[in-house]
Amino acid sequence: MHVEIQQLTKRYNDAGRLLTVIDNLTFSFPESGSVAIIGRSGIGKSTLMHLLGGLDTPTSGTVRYGEHILSAMDSDKRAAFRGQHVGFIFQFHHLLPEFSALENVAMPLIISGMHESSAREQSAELLIRMGLSQRMGHLPSQLSGGEQQRVAISRALVTRPRVILADEPTGNLDVNTAAEVQQLLLELNREQRNTLIIVTHSRELARSMDVIVEMLPGGALVSRQLSDDEQLGER
């Protein structure tokens, strides 16, 4: 699904002062493949992701998914659209603590109307793919950080959304676990032929993506190539 933003602006009222985070941004994302968004901390990357996912609304401008103008929908329609077409992966897993790994992953399918037995079967297949066949019955508190993130990724992908938005998905993981999660994300992106948009400070993750764009002050996005020793967020 083609994601496009047109003349997007987001302003906040900060203690009586009007703060412009994104100013008149126009950008078109590829219909499939992977995009890394880099840039220094506080530049507005998470704000952009919230606007792309309809978790926040722009001050002006549009967020378009194909023929659907997300920013023109009311909150109920945006929620329904997200549930069908958009998957979210965050740095912090946001798993439901009282439900098992399998139940967490199955929840979006059940909410969408799928029969519980079918939802659990489909969710189990994905968790097995994630290497969690022996952990499906465990609560989030019984899982490691890497395991929790694999569950969160499974929950985001189980409905086979057309667009995946990931905000620092490996930011809280050790180097080895981050590499494993990165590989799984990109493998599933290629298999499902969705659009994967990731905000990251990881040079390794960014360089593994099809496209790298840097966010500049005011929210402008420009294409980038990374040097071998460049540390992200320090430019």
Backbone torsions as a table, in degrees:
resi	resn	phi	psi	omega
1	MET	NA	130.7	-177.2
2	HIS	-77.1	121.3	178.8
3	VAL	-106.3	127.2	-177.1
4	GLU	-139.5	138.1	173.9
5	ILE	-116.8	138.7	-175.0
6	GLN	-130.4	120.0	176.6
7	GLN	49.8	44.5	-175.4
8	LEU	-78.4	128.8	178.3
9	THR	-133.6	137.3	175.2
10	LYS	-134.9	122.6	178.1
11	ARG	-122.8	147.6	175.9
12	TYR	-124.1	150.7	172.6
13	ASN	-91.6	109.4	-177.1
14	ASP	-109.1	94.7	179.4
15	ALA	52.8	46.1	177.6
16	GLY	87.2	-6.3	179.4
17	ARG	-107.2	130.8	-178.7
18	LEU	-80.6	118.7	-177.3
19	LEU	-109.6	120.1	178.2
20	THR	-96.2	114.4	-179.6
21	VAL	-92.0	-42.6	178.7
22	ILE	-127.1	130.6	-171.5
23	ASP	-128.4	104.5	171.2
24	ASN	56.1	48.1	-175.9
25	LEU	-88.9	129.7	172.3
26	THR	-122.8	128.2	-178.0
27	PHE	-158.8	145.1	179.1
28	SER	-120.2	123.9	178.6
29	PHE	-90.1	151.4	178.5
30	PRO	-64.3	154.1	-176.4
31	GLU	-72.3	-23.3	172.8
32	SER	-150.6	168.4	-177.5
33	GLY	103.5	-168.2	-172.5
34	SER	-126.0	141.1	-179.2
35	VAL	-130.1	127.5	173.4
36	ALA	-100.3	131.3	173.8
37	ILE	-108.7	118.8	-179.6
38	ILE	-115.6	172.9	-179.9
39	GLY	147.7	160.7	-174.9
40	ARG	-67.5	158.4	179.7
41	SER	-60.8	140.3	178.1
42	GLY	82.3	4.6	-175.6
43	ILE	-77.8	-20.2	179.0
44	GLY	120.2	13.3	-176.6
45	LYS	-65.0	-44.1	179.7
46	SER	-67.6	-36.1	175.1
47	THR	-58.8	-43.7	178.2
48	LEU	-61.2	-42.6	-179.7
49	MET	-64.0	-39.2	178.7
50	HIS	-65.8	-35.8	176.8
51	LEU	-70.0	-41.7	178.9
52	LEU	-61.3	-37.1	-177.7
53	GLY	-90.2	-0.1	179.8
54	GLY	74.4	15.2	174.8
55	LEU	-78.4	-16.8	175.7
56	ASP	-140.3	161.3	-179.6
57	THR	-113.4	144.6	-179.2
58	PRO	-74.4	156.7	171.5
59	THR	-67.2	-39.8	174.3
60	SER	-156.6	167.4	-178.9
61	GLY	92.7	179.3	-173.4
62	THR	-131.4	149.8	168.6
63	VAL	-116.6	118.9	-172.7
64	ARG	-119.7	130.7	171.8
65	TYR	-112.0	100.4	-174.6
66	GLY	59.4	-121.9	179.5
67	GLU	-89.3	-1.6	-175.9
68	HIS	-95.8	124.3	177.1
69	ILE	-94.7	100.0	-173.7
70	LEU	-61.8	-42.5	-175.6
71	SER	-70.8	-8.7	177.7
72	ALA	-95.8	-6.7	-178.6
73	MET	-83.0	153.1	171.5
74	ASP	-77.2	173.9	-172.0
75	SER	-62.3	-37.2	-179.9
76	ASP	-67.5	-42.9	-179.7
77	LYS	-68.4	-37.5	177.0
78	ARG	-63.1	-42.3	179.8
79	ALA	-62.4	-42.6	178.8
80	ALA	-65.1	-40.6	179.8
81	PHE	-64.9	-44.2	177.9
82	ARG	-58.5	-45.0	-177.8
83	GLY	-60.3	-28.9	-177.3
84	GLN	-93.2	-34.0	-167.6
85	HIS	-120.4	-16.5	-171.0
86	VAL	-125.3	133.7	174.2
87	GLY	-113.1	141.8	-178.6
88	PHE	-117.1	137.0	172.0
89	ILE	-131.4	125.8	-177.2
90	PHE	-116.7	167.8	177.7
91	GLN	-61.8	-39.1	175.9
92	PHE	-102.1	136.3	-160.5
93	HIS	-70.9	-30.8	179.7
94	HIS	55.9	38.3	175.1
95	LEU	-80.2	151.3	177.8
96	LEU	-77.2	115.8	-168.2
97	PRO	-66.5	-24.6	-175.6
98	GLU	-90.1	-1.0	-179.3
99	PHE	-112.7	149.5	179.0
100	SER	-70.3	170.4	176.4
101	ALA	-56.4	-46.2	-179.6
102	LEU	-62.2	-42.9	-179.3
103	GLU	-66.4	-38.2	177.3
104	ASN	-60.8	-43.3	-177.8
105	VAL	-71.7	-37.1	-177.5
106	ALA	-73.0	-21.2	-172.6
107	MET	-53.7	-47.8	-179.5
108	PRO	-60.6	-34.7	179.3
109	LEU	-69.0	-42.0	179.6
110	ILE	-64.9	-42.0	178.6
111	ILE	-61.9	-34.5	-179.5
112	SER	-74.9	-8.7	176.7
113	GLY	111.4	-1.2	179.3
114	MET	-70.6	143.9	177.4
115	HIS	-60.8	142.2	-172.9
116	GLU	-58.2	-40.7	-178.6
117	SER	-64.5	-40.0	178.3
118	SER	-68.3	-39.6	179.5
119	ALA	-63.2	-42.5	-179.9
120	ARG	-66.8	-38.7	179.3
121	GLU	-64.6	-46.4	-179.9
122	GLN	-64.7	-38.7	-179.7
123	SER	-68.2	-39.7	179.4
124	ALA	-62.2	-39.1	179.3
125	GLU	-59.5	-42.2	-178.3
126	LEU	-71.6	-40.0	178.3
127	LEU	-65.4	-35.7	174.7
128	ILE	-62.3	-43.4	177.8
129	ARG	-59.9	-32.4	-180.0
130	MET	-81.8	2.3	179.5
131	GLY	79.5	24.2	-175.7
132	LEU	-116.1	29.9	-176.9
133	SER	-60.7	-30.1	-178.4
134	GLN	-95.1	3.7	-173.8
135	ARG	-121.9	5.9	-172.7
136	MET	-64.3	-30.0	-178.6
137	GLY	-89.0	-0.1	-176.9
138	HIS	-84.2	147.4	172.8
139	LEU	-76.2	157.8	178.4
140	PRO	-52.8	-37.7	-178.9
141	SER	-65.4	-16.2	-179.5
142	GLN	-97.1	3.1	-177.9
143	LEU	-109.8	152.1	173.9
144	SER	-72.4	169.0	178.3
145	GLY	-59.2	-41.9	179.0
146	GLY	-65.7	-38.8	178.0
147	GLU	-66.3	-41.3	177.5
148	GLN	-61.4	-40.0	179.9
149	GLN	-68.1	-34.4	175.8
150	ARG	-64.9	-38.2	176.0
151	VAL	-64.2	-43.5	179.5
152	ALA	-62.2	-39.8	177.4
153	ILE	-65.1	-42.7	178.7
154	SER	-60.4	-42.8	179.2
155	ARG	-61.8	-38.5	-179.3
156	ALA	-70.1	-30.4	-173.6
157	LEU	-97.3	-13.6	-168.9
158	VAL	-63.7	-28.6	178.6
159	THR	-86.1	2.3	-177.6
160	ARG	53.1	55.6	-179.8
161	PRO	-67.3	157.2	-179.9
162	ARG	-78.6	-24.8	-178.1
163	VAL	-131.5	132.8	175.2
164	ILE	-114.5	125.7	176.3
165	LEU	-111.0	122.0	-176.4
166	ALA	-127.8	121.3	-177.9
167	ASP	-107.1	104.3	-178.5
168	GLU	50.9	55.4	-173.5
169	PRO	-67.9	-19.0	179.0
170	THR	-113.3	10.3	-172.4
171	GLY	-63.9	-27.8	-177.1
172	ASN	-102.4	11.0	-173.1
173	LEU	-108.0	152.9	174.4
174	ASP	-70.3	168.1	-170.8
175	VAL	-58.5	-46.8	-176.9
176	ASN	-67.0	-44.4	179.3
177	THR	-65.8	-39.6	178.5
178	ALA	-60.1	-40.8	178.9
179	ALA	-64.3	-39.7	178.7
180	GLU	-65.9	-44.7	179.5
181	VAL	-63.9	-41.9	177.9
182	GLN	-58.3	-45.7	-178.9
183	GLN	-63.0	-42.2	179.3
184	LEU	-63.2	-43.7	179.8
185	LEU	-58.8	-46.1	-176.3
186	LEU	-72.4	-35.4	176.3
187	GLU	-61.7	-47.0	-178.6
188	LEU	-69.8	-32.0	174.8
189	ASN	-60.8	-44.3	179.7
190	ARG	-68.0	-40.9	-177.6
191	GLU	-68.6	-43.7	-176.6
192	GLN	-86.3	-9.9	177.8
193	ARG	53.8	43.0	176.6
194	ASN	-97.5	-179.8	174.1
195	THR	-100.4	120.8	-179.6
196	LEU	-109.6	116.9	179.7
197	ILE	-116.4	117.6	-174.2
198	ILE	-123.1	128.2	166.4
199	VAL	-88.9	128.0	-176.6
200	THR	-152.1	150.9	167.9
201	HIS	-104.9	5.5	-179.1
202	SER	-88.0	116.0	178.0
203	ARG	-61.6	-39.6	-177.7
204	GLU	-64.3	-44.2	179.2
205	LEU	-65.8	-45.9	-178.8
206	ALA	-58.7	-43.3	-176.6
207	ARG	-71.1	-15.9	178.1
208	SER	-85.3	-7.7	-176.3
209	MET	-86.5	160.6	-179.5
210	ASP	-68.8	-38.4	-175.3
211	VAL	-134.0	139.4	173.9
212	ILE	-120.0	128.0	173.6
213	VAL	-126.6	144.1	178.2
214	GLU	-106.0	136.5	176.0
215	MET	-91.8	127.5	-178.6
216	LEU	-106.0	167.0	176.9
217	PRO	-52.8	134.2	-175.0
218	GLY	91.7	-6.8	174.8
219	GLY	92.2	4.4	177.9
220	ALA	-62.3	143.5	178.2
221	LEU	-114.5	125.6	-179.7
222	VAL	-129.3	144.0	179.4
223	SER	-66.6	145.0	-177.5
224	ARG	-136.8	153.5	164.4
225	GLN	-118.9	139.6	-176.8
226	LEU	-103.3	138.3	173.2
227	SER	-77.0	163.0	-174.8
228	ASP	-62.0	-32.6	-173.6
229	ASP	-109.6	10.3	-175.8
230	GLU	-73.7	133.0	175.4
231	GLN	-100.0	125.7	-174.5
232	LEU	-74.3	149.1	178.1
233	GLY	84.0	-0.1	-177.1
234	GLU	-110.8	1.1	-177.5
235	ARG	-76.9	NA	NA
